[in-house]
């Protein structure tokens, strides 16, 4: 399985390329340099040994001792006549195999290298001129050794190259990871710290363009917030005047007046939701919040709307914005009570070391899987909740999602076992989630499905 990170994939690719290239290079050097040198060395030593044995046979007996001494001192070869053969074969080695083959070819005999009492010596026994001669060679002096120093230098250079490439890849992936975190911050409606405009020209240009984009997005969000707040606030003044004028009418149809009052109440509620949605685009600092106490308070506040099943939970201290958290959980509770078909709604808290999870479960009709992302869009309403008398304004879940994104939380809509919907609010540990600021928010609002 491929690594998930860019650095991991680059590291794996570099290491694979390094191993393949170095393996091929070593194979080529071994075949074209090491093996030919070893064969040449073995052939030269075999020729010297056979020539020494032939010379020993041709020398007069009285001079053979001097010849043996000269071979030992000048050439490192031991030579002498013996009566019986050695029985123990020499330890196998590539050079020993080559030397035995060359000795057999030059002496026209089947030569097998033997091992004597001293394991540092290798012996070969030849029968020449009616004599059984035993010749010894010190393996440490004659056996060919690969150029380990050159090989070590080659491997060291390749290793330094790989380490440098991995360092550069890590630096690049770190810059990209920082940019991804900054992009997430921008998506949450906050202005991230400026990216350093350093490094290679392409990275400097990318960082500068991202910094400009982040500033422009922040300006657009601020303008949108001011516009929504201004429009919503200004609409309340004519609504108040209309309500006052309606109350002063005399002789009007009571049914018509009641219908107009309901319409104005609906408009006023919609204006309030628009203001709440605009304020949800801002964030504030975190405080110490007991999630268990907050859930208990919200359950008590919403029991007037329906039955809520809440089991007391041990204290769960957490770093969060209490107003934003209360708004989200209140919206989820109101939504579940509105569409839970009159059945009890379950509120639960799971407080763990890495994350806390608040779940709201109902036994209503649920939300189709294909619509679970769409219900978080402002003013989206499912077909079953188009009636304003039954449904909300369509901003409840949009506000909840906006607030959750601003603080690095997550809202999940899942099927409940046995039927119904399970809404979960997941709060990562503050060290892992994005911190932010949120204003005090009004009471919870339900959202349509």
N, C-alpha and C positions, 0 to 999 in steps of 0.2 A: 504494500500500500504506500502511495506517495505521501510525503509529509504535507501537512496542511499549510505551513507558512512558506513565504517566498524564500526566506533564508534557508530553510530546510531543503527545499527543492533545488536551489542553486548549489548548496553544499553537496547534496547527493549527486547532482550532475557533474560537478567538478571532481569529486572523488572517483566517480565511475570513469570519467575521462582520464584522470591521472593513473588509475590502476591499469586501464587498457593500454594507454600510451607507454607507460613504463614497462609493462609486461612485454609488449611488442619490441621495445628497445632492448630489453635484456635478452629476449630470445634471439634477436639479430646479432647482438654482440657475442652471445654464447656460441652461436652457430658459426659466425664468420671470424671470430678472434680467439675465443677461449679454447674451443675444441681443436682448431688447427694448431695452436701453440702447444696444447697438451700432446697431440699426436706427434708433433715434431720433436718435442722433448723426449717422449717415450721411445721413438725410433732412434734418436741419437744415443740415448743411454743403452738401448739394446745392442746397437752396433758396437759401442765401446766394450760392453760386457763380453760379447761373442769374440771380439778381436783379442781381448785380454786372455780369454780362455784358450784360444788358438795359439797365441804367443807363448803362454805357459807350457803347453804341450811340446812346442818346438824347441824350447830352451833346454840346455843341459841341466841335469838334476842339481848340480852344485850351484847354479845361478838362480834357481827358482825362488829360493827364500828371499834374495835381494829384490827380485821382481815383485813378489807379494808385498814386501815392505813399501816399495815405491808406489804400488797401486793404492795402498792404504793411506799413505801420507799425501800423495799428490792428487788422487782422484776419488778418495773416499770409498774405495771398493775393497772388499775382503774376498780373497781367493785361496782355495786350498783343495787338496784331494781328500776324499772321504771314502769310507767303505760301505756305508748304508745311507739310505735316504731319510729325510725328515718326514714325519707322518702328518703333522698339523698344517692345514692350509692357512695362508695369510688372510687377514681380514679383507673382505672385498672392498674395492674402491674403483672409481672410474680410471684413474691413472694406472693402478695395478692391472686392471683388465687390458688396457692398451699395451703396457710393458710386456705382459705375458704373450699377447698376440704377436708383437714384434720379435720377441725372442724365439718364438716357435717358427716364425717365417725365416729368420736369419740362420737358425741352427738346423732347420729341417727336423725338429723334434717337437714332441708334445710337452711343452714346458708349463708347469704349474708352480706359481709362486708359493713358497712355504714360510712358515713362521717358526723361529728358533726360540731359545730360552729368553732372549732379549726382544720384547715386542717392538722396540724401535727399529729393528732391522727386518728387511725382507730378503729372502733367500731364493735363489734359482739354482737348480741342479742340472748340469749338462754332462753328457757322456761323449767325450772327444778323445780319439786316439787310444782307446782302451782304458781311459781314466774317467772316474766319476768325480767331476769337479763341482764344488759348491761355491757360488758367488753371492756375496751379500751387499746390499746397498742400503744406506741409511735413508729411510723414507723422508725424514724431516729435511734432508739436504737435496734430494733429487725429485721428490714428487711435486708436480706442478700445482701452484696455487693461483686461483683467480686473482685479478688485481683488485683486492678488497678496498684499497684506499680510493681508487678511481670510482669504484661502485658506490662507496659511501658518499663521495663528493657528489655523484650524480643524484643519488637519492636525497641528499640534503638540499641540493638546489631545487629539485622537484617539490620537496616538502615545503620549502620556503615560498615557492611560487603558489602552491595550493593555499597555504595559510594567508598569503597576501590577497589572493582572489577571494577567499572566504571573508576576510576582514572587509574588503570593499563591498562584497555582497551584503554583509551584515549592516554596514553603514547605510547602504541604499535602502534596504528593507526597513531599517529603523526610521529613516526619513519618511518612507511611505506609510509606516504604521502611525507615526505622529500626525501625518496629514489625514489619515483615515479617522483618527480620534478627533482631530479638529473639525472634520466634516460632520461627524456625529454631533459635536457640540453646536455647530451651525444649525443642523437639522432640529435640535432641541430648542432653538430660538435664542441662543446665547452667543455672544461674541467670544471666540477662543483667543488665547494669546497668539500674537503674531508669530508666524513661522520664521525661523532664521533664514535670511536670504543669502546663504553662503554655499560654498562648495562649487561643483561644476556649473558651467553656464546653463545647462538644461535644468538642473535642480534649482538654481537661482531664479530662472524665469518662471518655473512652475510654482515656486513658493510665493513669488511676487504676485502672480496671477491669482493664486488662491487667497492671499491676503486681501487683494482688491475685491474679489468676489464675496468674501466673508463680510467685509464692511458694507458692500452694497446690499447683501441679503439682510443684514441687521437693520439698515436704514429702511428697507422695504417693510420689514416686520414692525418696526416702530411706527412707521406711517400707517400701516394697516390697523395697528392697535389704536392709535389716536383717532383714525377715521371711524372705526367701529364704535369706540367709546363716545365720540362726539355725536354721531348720528343717533345712537341709542339714547344718549342723555337728552338731546334736543327733542326727540319724539315724545318724551314724557310730559313736556310742558303743554303741547296742544291736546294730549290725551287728558290731562288734568282739566283743562278748560272745557273740553267736550263733556267730561263727566259732570262738571259743575253746571254747564248749560242744560244737560239732560235732567239733572235733578230739579231745575227750576221750571221745567215745562209743566203746563197745566192743561188738563183735559186730554192728554195724549193716551193712546192705547196702552194699557199696562203690559200686555204681552209684547208689544213692539219695544217698549222701554226696557223690559227685562232682557229681550234678545240683544238690544244694543249694549246694555251693560255687560252681558256675557262676552260680546265681541270685544268690548274695550278691556275687559279683564284678560281676555286671551292676548290682545295686543300688548297689554302691560306686561304680561308674563313673558311674551316673546322678547320684548325690549329688555327685560331683566336677564333673560338667557343670553341675549346678544352682549350685554355688558359683562356677564360672567365669562363668556367665551373670549371676549377681548382681554379681560384681566388674566385669563388662563395662559395667555401668550407670554406673560412675564414670570420670572422665578425669583425666589427669595432664599435666604439662608436656611440651614437645617437646625433643628433643635432636638433635644432629648425628649423622646416620646415613648410612653408605655403603650405598645400596640394593643395589649390585652384590655387595658382600661379604656382606650379609644373605641375598640370594638364593642365593649359592654355599654358605653355611653350611646353609641350610634344605634345599637339594638334597642335600647330603652326609648330613644327618641322616635324611632320608627314603628314601635309596637302599636301606635294608634292606627296605622295603615293596614295592619294584618299581623298574623302570628309569626314570630321569629324564634327559631330554635337556636339559642346560644348557650353553650356550655362554658362555665367559668374556666379561665385559663390562667396559668401562672404568669407573673409579670414578664413582659418581653420588652426590655429597653432597646430602643433603636434610634438612630439618627435619621430624622425625616422632617418634612414640613407638615405640621399637624393640620393646618387649614387645608392644604392641598390633599392630604391623605383622607381627611374627613369628607371632603367633597367627592372624591372618587368612590370611596366605600359607600357613602350615602347615596350616590347615584346608582350604584349597583344594587343596593338594597331596595331602593324605590322602584327600580326597573323590575326586580324579581317579584316584589309584592304586587305590582300592577299587572303583571302577566303570569303570575303563578297560579291562576284559576282558583284563588281563595285557599290554597293549601299552604301549609307551614313552609317558611323559607329558612334554610339552614345557613347560619353564619359560623365559620370556623377559622381558627388561627393556628398555623403551624410555624413555630419559631425555631429556626435552626441556626447553627454557627455561621453558615455562609450566606443564607438568605431566609427571609420570612415570607410566608404565603398566607394571604387572606382570601378565603373562598366564600362565595355566595351561591347557594344552590336552590333551585326551585323545581317544581313539578309541572311547569307550564308546557306549552307546545314546543318550546325551544326555538332555535334559529337554524335554518338550513346552512350546511357547511359552505355553500357557494356565496352566502350573503354575510358571513361573519366578519369579513373585512369591510364590506360596504356599510355596515351599520355604524361604523365609526366616522363616517363622513357627515358633515353638518347637514341637517334637515333631511337626511335619508330616512325613509319610513317604509316598513314592509307593508304589503297589501293588507294584512290583517289589522293594521293599526293606523289606517288613514283617517279615521274619525277623530277629530280633535277632542271630542268629549271623552274618548277612551284613551287616546295616546297623548304623548307629550309634545314638546316643540321640535324634537329631532336633534337637539343639541346636547343632551345629557351624556351620551357615550362619546360624542366628539370632544366635549370638555374633559371627560375622564381620560381619553387617550392623549389629548394635548398635554394635560398635566403629568401623566405618567411618562410620556416621552421627555418632558422637560427635566424630570428628576432621574432619568435612567431606570425607571421601573417598567414593568411589562404587564399588560392585561391580556388574558387568554380566555377565549370562549370555547368551552368543551361540552360534549355530550355527558349528561349525568346518567350513571348506571341506574336502570329502571325507569328512565324517561325524564325529560326535563333538561335544563341548562345549568351548567356549572361555570361561573365566572370567577377567575382567579386573578388576584393582583400579586405579582411577585416583586419583592423588594430585595435586590442584592445587598450584600454588606456595603456600608457607605464607602469603604476603601475601594470597592470595585465598581460602584455606580457613579454617575456624574452628579456632582453637587450643584446647587443652584439656589435661586431666590424665588419665593412665591408670595403674593399678597394675600391678606385675609380674604376668604371667599364666603359668599352667602350660603344659606342653607342648601342641602342637597336637592337635586332635581332628578326626576326620573326621565329616561330616554325611551323612545319607542323602538319596537323591534320591527 
